[in-house]
């Protein structure tokens, strides 16, 4: 089950095809994890290995010594990402890292230092290689937009059973979250918000100087009971006088005809332009049954993962059909990473940039908890 996927060792085949096909030159070798994970996590890791018909090596130290391993694709619990990434970098492996990079600035800095120390290629997964983001970047600085004045990025996932939140009390945020990993919920301003903050930083090339944020519980009892937000907004001041806003969260299966809103708005001196990942599209109406709420999966009630979605028989949403020619899933992002390895160039979403996103979101939690603007760099308490 991909839900508990931690690490997948990858070997690059040396009979390298043309660059556009480089992703096809990778071969999964094994699933692995730290030796002292819980029995339930080890069982899930074994199930994932069985799905791919590859071995589960139940000791990361031993897995990193397997012959032919060039890449580690790492998605451990947020609380473990710092030490796992450092260990893999110190073994000389290239790193394809899940987002967000880490849950603390200390862990994020440790990853950056390990990557620099070992000279390995490392990239954090993001949406910067998707076609709507590339179109927005090409438009910045063009005559039709003119000088950039402001930017808004929105990403909200249409997953999970909506309307279950019971409490109407205002959310009480914590300035320094100490837990990120839950079975039934995620910190959505952290987990989804990182996409939006990444696009703001990557598109503008400007550092963020101040952060104002609000977090809320609108939709899901699972998030409310776990004490984590299901929605958040942030307002940024960027270098050079540019303003930015983001909205990120999760609002339920039936709240959107596709996977949820995902767009970029650029406000320039000459006009305002929107770049929507769901457009262009056509809307299809047939005698097919409309989308129906899936049954809850005991290990994944929010439907976060493709593997548990299959087990719950989650229906496809077919009303909106996109003309987007992006490769399926994260193939474009992975292909760009392999290109960087083969050509010895720095990834656009490198760990240094990724670490800055962790700092911004942690500043957002401090702002939401204390109701004041937070200046960057973040002062450690």
Secondary structure, DSSP 8 states (H G I E B T S, - for coil): -GGG--EEEEEE-SS---GGGGGGGEEEEEEE--TT--HHHHHHHHHHHHHHT-EEES-HHHHTTSTT--EEEE---GGGHHHHHHHHHHTT-EEEE-SSS-SSHHHHHHHHHHHHHHT--EEE--STTSHHHHHHHHHTTSTTT-SEEEEEEEEEE--S--S-----S-----SS------SS---HHHHTHHHHHHHHHHHH---EEEEEEEEE--S-HHHHHHT--SEEEEEEEEGGG-EEEEEEEE--GGGSSSS--EEEEEEETTEEEEEETT-SEEE---SS--------BTTBTT--SHHHHHHTT-----SEEE-----STTHHHHHHHHHHHHHT---TT-HHHHHHHHHHHHHHHHHHHHTS-EESS----
